[in-house]
């Protein structure tokens, strides 16, 4: 049903997309700012749904985040203040972080599924628009391979699982918070992953050690 609606919108909008499609047929990259309302609507839908996933992630694992923040202080105190390695504390912290990364990765895959499904609808939309425009003689040949104006990709934060633990970075601009002194959680994550790299205790890798999760 969704694919059929997408194709309907593509055929209906084809008359107003002739110049857009002709530029593509000539090998030029159309201006993304001129995307049709149907495609922009899919972008808004994915952003809204992905934001809901993020909210549910934080709500469902609030207690785990609190424990990670508390344990990170112990790890940092032992390793950077007292300079006395505490494998048991680090292993405990590592188990918590591993649990967070596993849970966050599930939500990341769900967000990626939302983007993939929307991109399939976008492809159906452009297929129909191209076919109608070709039928009317304004373009020729098949739709160019890989040509998908308005393709949806998850923003950088969804690729960094640990950002969900760093409240100063998840919703912040690209560089905000990254030049400041790192939080206890950021320091503990750095210690954890470097100890794991040297054969010490640590969970399976699932996120960026010093930065972390989360945007569309």
Buried (B, 14 or more C-beta within 10 A) or exposed (E): EEBEEBBBBBBBBBEEBBEBBBEBBEEEEBEEEEBBEBBEEBBEBBBEBBBEBBEEBBEEBEEBBEBBBEBBBBBBBBBEEEEEBBEEBBBBBBBBBBBBBEBBBEBBEBBBEBBEBBBEBBBBBBBBBBBBBBEEEBBEEEBEEEBBBBBBEBEEBBBBBBBBBBBBBBEBEEEEBBEEEBBBBBBBBBBBBBBBEEEBBBBEEBBBBBBBBBBB
